[in-house]
Amino acid sequence: MIATYKYPVQYLSINWETEVAYIDEGQGDQTLVFIHGLATYIPSWYPMVDHFRSQYRCVAIDLPGYGRSSKGDYPATMSYYAGVVGQLIDSLGLEDVVLVGHSMGAQVAVTTVLDFPNQFEKLILLAPAGFETFSPEHASLLKATAVTETFLNATEAQIRASWALNFYQMPESVEFMIQDRINMMEASDFERYCQSVARGVHGMLNQPIADRLGEIRQKTLVVYGEEDALIPNRYLNPDLTTKKVAESGASKIPKVVLKYVPACGHFISFDKPAEINEIVDSFLTN
């Protein structure tokens, strides 16, 4: 089982079979809604919630299939997750919402603002997935490798190696999340979690956003770590760099601020928390 969260967890019933866990901290005129990436969960946002809860209401969600949310036979498409985020916002009566998404969560955030275009004024995308594109052949290859069994049968050594790829220099502060992932292997619903991760990969590939970025009307912040080892895919897109991916996506968004963080990998909220918080602070107040 995963360790107790540092903030109190609340729950929202989406339907008869789905209960979504979330934390709701701080208060302010604006609300930041945090959407985690593939295979992560609410604790991935601790450094940002710790910082921003003094000025903003901070709501972070465990997407269905992850963390303390219920596990089930969920589609894990971007539109499905966007619908869940929209339902959470409506149920809590949130106003003046800024979506903050990391990696897959950023692709969910983009899908959410496209599906609900009049609900948001600002959008924050941290190391967003969805800017990088893949040929049909490469997409099929990624789907073939992203199956439930891949994650179900991962050894501790493979788990640690996978986590290390997320960082320029992995901090000791992420060890608790690695232990959570290892401990999850003993949970009765572990296979459902692995299914959600596998389907999340398919969901990102099946509902690409690169060609729709020009439809975003919100003022948008895009941030990448300069040493992101996961975007782009070095095997399938060897001619791309993180900056090329960032610029190709950001250039399509009408009102965009693009930033890079030196000596920083993919999991930027933990890799360089002070720098990320400063960049986001500046964006929110200007």
BELGI-V956989 format. One record per backbone hydrogen bond with DSSP energy under -0.5 kcal/mol. CO is the residue of the C=O (numbers start at 1). NH is the residue of the N-H. Records with the same first field share a line. If there is no record, write none. Layout:
CO->NH, NH
This chain:
10->22
12->14, 20
15->18
18->14, 15
19->70
20->12
21->62
22->10
23->60
25->58
30->57
31->33, 98
32->34, 59
33->100
34->36, 61
35->102
37->40
41->44
42->45
43->46
45->48, 49
46->50
47->51
48->52
49->53
51->54
52->55, 56
53->27
56->58
57->32, 59
58->25, 60
59->34
60->23
61->36, 63
63->66
66->69
70->65
72->74
77->81
78->82
79->83
80->84
81->85
82->86
83->87
84->88
85->89
86->90
87->91
88->92
89->93, 94
90->93
96->31
97->99, 121, 122
98->33
99->124
100->35
101->126
102->105
103->106, 107, 129
104->108
105->109
106->110
107->111
108->112
109->113
110->114
111->115
112->116
116->119
119->97
121->219
122->99
123->221
124->101, 126
125->127, 223
126->103
128->131
135->139
136->140
137->141
138->142
139->143
140->144
141->145
142->146
145->147
147->150, 151
148->151, 152
149->153
151->154
155->159
156->160
157->161
158->162
159->163
160->164
161->165
163->166
164->167
165->229
166->267
171->174
172->175
174->177, 178
175->179
176->180
177->181
178->182
179->183
180->184
182->185
183->186
184->187
187->190
189->193
190->194
191->195
192->196
193->197
194->198
195->199
196->200
197->201
198->202
199->203
200->204
201->205
202->206
203->207
209->212, 213
210->213
212->215
213->216
216->254
219->123
220->257
221->125
222->259
223->127
224->261
225->228
232->234
233->237
237->240
241->245
242->246
243->247
244->248
245->249
246->250
247->251
249->252, 253
250->253
252->254
254->256
255->220
257->222
259->224
260->262
261->226, 264
264->227
266->268
267->270, 271
268->272
272->276
273->277
274->278
275->279
276->280
277->281
278->282
279->283
280->284
281->285
282->286
283->286
